[in-house]
Amino acid sequence: MFGEIIFHWKGEAIRLELINKLNLMKKYIAELLGTFALVFCGTGAIIIDQQTNGQVGHIGVAITFGLTVTAMIYAFGDKSGAHFNPAVTIAFSLANLFPKKQILAYITSQVIGAFIASMLLNFLFPTNSNLGATIPTGSNLQSFVLEIVLTFILMLTILLTSQGSKETGTMAGLAIGGVVLLEAMFAGPICGASMNPVRSLSPAIISGNTSSLWVYLTAPIFGASTSVLIWRFIK
């Protein structure tokens, strides 16, 4: 009898462990797919705009990024939290809203999704020179400051909408996607309005345009992390 109880307890513990691992895997796959969609559609819009002599247009590119972010938040928000961005993952962790032990797995999933998207776009458009990479039209310092401010505003919006009332939470996708669209609309022509290290990393590496990549790897993380301080003060 005692042996049967121990066997049952161990079996239940193994079952729960497998369920936990499966749930974590679902989160990582959601981050991979969401980031893939963001990079594929967003940078894809830039590439197609170049390939078709401006038929998409700057406004069309901004709308594509905003709508893709909105759609992916509603698609995967309840699965992974819909980060799709290492700067967001790190900021959530700093705000004690995300377990630090999952940071590496989330960022790895995001990087894989972004690189799959850029490699597919490179296959589809092999003659495109930059694959939608974010390249400053002014100085690196100008884009560095812009990216800090843009990501600060974006992350603050994410924190305030995703952590508010239930009614506020249901509108988070529209609010966050709207901010992405807005910032891409006015700042995109200068700095690219990346606000996301992996969105800039994969097209830069695949295309070989890495001269200003440091701007887009560091500024979004700094801007998102700074927003956590303001969020704490407001809350």
Buried (B, 14 or more C-beta within 10 A) or exposed (E): EEEEEEEEEEEEEEEEEEEEEEEEEEBBBBBBBBBBBBBBBBBBBBBBBBBEEEEBEBEBBBBBBBBBBBBBBBBBBEBBBBBBBBBBBBBBBBBEBBEEEBBEBBBBBBBBBBBBBBBBBBEEBEEBEBBBBBBBEEEBEBBBBBBBBBBBBBBBBBBBBBBBEEEEEEEBBBBBBBBBBBBBBEBBEEBBBBBBBBBBBBBBBBBEBEEBBEBBBBBBBBBBBBBBEBBEEEE
